[in-house]
Amino acid sequence: MSSLRFGVAALALALSVGAASAQTTSPAAPGAADQPARGTSSQATNPPLPGANSFTEKQAADRIAEAGYQEVKNLKKDDQGVWRGIAKKGDSQVNIALDYRGNVVQE
């Protein structure tokens, strides 16, 4: 009977070690899926990123306002799909851009 217990314990240990080793792969770095593969070129890696932008003008203005800008004006979507315009940040008037991912960038 003790050899049966020993065999069951050995089997359980072997299965747990196998399961643990299957989980030792390291997770991808945050945002890794957004990065181009090494050795490839990318048109843009910093916001504002070109792409098919589905924000309406109102949604773009609201998103820019949520980022801390006031008096958002003259928003126009360029041929890269980036909303561009002007806004106030504090006492300064600045050029701003909003890309298809929702990144708000002061230019």
C-alpha positions in Angstrom: 0.0 0.0 0.0 2.9 2.4 0.8 4.3 1.9 -2.7 1.0 2.9 -4.1 1.0 6.1 -2.1 4.6 6.7 -3.1 3.7 6.2 -6.8 0.7 8.5 -6.6 2.8 11.2 -4.8 5.5 10.9 -7.5 2.9 11.2 -10.3 1.4 14.3 -8.7 4.8 15.9 -8.3 5.7 15.1 -11.9 2.4 16.6 -13.2 2.8 19.8 -11.1 6.4 20.3 -12.2 5.3 19.9 -15.9 2.4 22.4 -15.4 4.7 24.9 -13.8 7.4 24.7 -16.5 4.7 25.3 -19.1 4.0 28.6 -17.5 7.5 29.9 -17.5 7.3 31.9 -20.7 7.7 35.6 -20.0 4.7 37.8 -20.9 5.1 40.4 -23.6 6.0 43.9 -22.5 3.1 46.3 -22.2 2.4 47.9 -25.5 4.6 45.3 -27.4 1.8 44.6 -29.8 1.8 48.3 -30.8 5.5 48.2 -31.6 6.8 47.3 -35.0 8.8 44.1 -35.2 12.5 44.5 -35.2 14.0 44.9 -38.6 10.9 46.4 -40.0 10.2 50.0 -40.7 7.2 52.0 -39.5 5.9 55.3 -40.9 5.4 56.6 -37.4 6.1 55.4 -33.9 5.2 58.5 -31.9 1.8 60.2 -31.7 0.1 61.5 -33.6 -0.1 58.2 -35.5 -1.6 58.1 -39.0 -4.6 55.9 -39.5 -8.3 55.6 -40.2 -9.8 58.0 -37.7 -13.4 57.3 -36.8 -13.8 60.2 -34.3 -16.3 62.8 -35.4 -15.3 66.5 -35.0 -17.4 66.8 -31.8 -15.8 63.6 -30.3 -12.3 64.9 -31.2 -13.0 68.3 -29.6 -14.4 66.5 -26.5 -11.4 64.2 -26.2 -9.0 67.2 -26.5 -10.9 69.1 -23.8 -10.7 66.0 -21.6 -6.9 66.2 -22.0 -7.0 69.7 -20.4 -7.3 72.0 -23.3 -9.9 74.8 -23.6 -11.4 76.7 -26.5 -10.7 74.0 -29.1 -11.1 75.5 -32.6 -10.5 75.0 -36.3 -10.4 71.2 -36.1 -9.8 69.6 -39.5 -8.9 66.0 -40.3 -5.8 65.8 -42.5 -5.0 63.3 -45.2 -3.3 61.1 -42.6 -6.5 60.8 -40.5 -5.2 63.1 -37.8 -7.5 65.8 -36.4 -5.5 69.1 -36.1 -6.5 72.4 -34.7 -5.8 75.1 -32.1 -6.7 75.3 -28.4 -5.7 77.1 -25.2 -3.6 75.5 -22.5 -3.4 77.9 -19.6 -2.7 81.4 -21.1 -1.1 80.0 -24.3 -2.7 79.2 -27.7 -1.2 75.9 -29.0 -1.5 73.6 -32.0 -3.0 70.3 -31.1 -3.5 67.0 -32.8 -5.6 63.9 -32.1 -4.8 60.6 -33.8 -7.0 57.5 -34.4 -6.1 56.0 -31.1 -7.2 59.0 -29.1 -3.7 60.3 -28.4 -3.8 64.1 -27.9 -0.5 65.8 -28.8 0.6 69.4 -28.5 2.6 70.3 -31.5 
